[in-house]
Amino acid sequence: MRSRLEWRKARVIEARTIAEDVRAVTFAVEGLRAGFDPGSHTNIRVQINGDPAIRTYTVLPGPPGTLSIAVKLHPNSRGGSVFIWQLQPGDETELTEPENRFELSWRASRYLLIAGGIGITPIYGMAKTLVSRGQKLRLAYAAKSRHQMAFVDELAALLGDRLQVFAQDDGEALDLDSEFAALPPDGEAYICGPLGLLEAARQAWQKSGRSMSRLRYEVFGDNGRFAEQAFDVEVPQLGARVRVRADQSMLDVLVEAGVDMVFDCRRGECGLCAVNIVEADGVIDHGDVFFSEAERQENSRMCACVSRACGGRIVIDTGYRPDLTAAE
């Protein structure tokens, strides 16, 4: 399991809408350590239908002693974005010290930043930091419309012709092959956006013959292809059966039920919480980024933190054998 989280008391000091369906919230945080790298995340305690839960969001650049996030109101949200959108100045909650698993390498001769929709949140901080250090970069920013592009005017002023926006409603399309071809051999790409964009980027990068170590990507929350529904999970080797509500992750429910699970990122990126699918009577909505498309189609394994069954019942094998553990 991941290391113990360092929680800090936080109070909302500002909440404002910065783009269509995107709200920025700034918190004053007690005892916050100074400074954090672009791409860092914080965990936030939220309330969903009266029950406590934890959600993770990218931290934006801001003044010392504060943390800011930008959250899109997702139609298929598990409740986190709805909670954040309801926050007003003076409201209190708890946040964790930021941690980073989407770091800049600082080894490239040129950086290509690609954002899809609300995936701009880590990319925004990266762009500001790269500019401040005199690094060469380009930012390609794609969304359904320009009205949905948070920070676009600020980024245009900062980057000039190093920024190019692609608004689907205006018939503009991002060409990943061309973007990657323009990078020098020691260039690197950093991408955050919906699952489809990341899958296409990974395929295009592999086709280009470049080293996969120079492609960094992160998926943002609420990436499922289907509206979230409740479903049942059985773990026969442990004699466990649990119900996962639409606003819960399978991982959280299994852990609460006492099922021993290995996990870390909770964002569908690390692969540690993957479980074997023994039987499923419905569609599996894969939300991870580490399985290939072929593996997802096989439906033999799934990520427990972000992937879900679309209703019905699923039987899994966690790989944990209490009898073997006891023998050790």
Sequence and secondary structure as in RCSB ss.txt:
>XXXX:A:sequence
MRSRLEWRKARVIEARTIAEDVRAVTFAVEGLRAGFDPGSHTNIRVQINGDPAIRTYTVLPGPPGTLSIAVKLHP
NSRGGSVFIWQLQPGDETELTEPENRFELSWRASRYLLIAGGIGITPIYGMAKTLVSRGQKLRLAYAAKSRHQMA
FVDELAALLGDRLQVFAQDDGEALDLDSEFAALPPDGEAYICGPLGLLEAARQAWQKSGRSMSRLRYEVFGDNGR
FAEQAFDVEVPQLGARVRVRADQSMLDVLVEAGVDMVFDCRRGECGLCAVNIVEADGVIDHGDVFFSEAERQENS
RMCACVSRACGGRIVIDTGYRPDLTAAE
>XXXX:A:secstr
      EEEEEEEEEEEEETTEEEEEEEETT  S   TTEEEEEEEEETTEEEEEEEE B   TTEEEEEEE  T
T  SHHHHHHH  TT EEEEE  EESS   S  SSEEEEEEGGGHHHHHHHHHHHHHTT  EEEEEEES GGG T
THHHHHHHHGGGEEEEEGGGT    HHHHHHTS TT EEEEEE HHHHHHHHHHHHHHT  GGGEEEEE S   S
S    EEEEEGGGTEEEEE TTS HHHHHHHTT     S SSS S TTEEEEEEESS EE   SSS HHHHHHTS
EEETTT EESSSEEEEE S  HHHHHH 
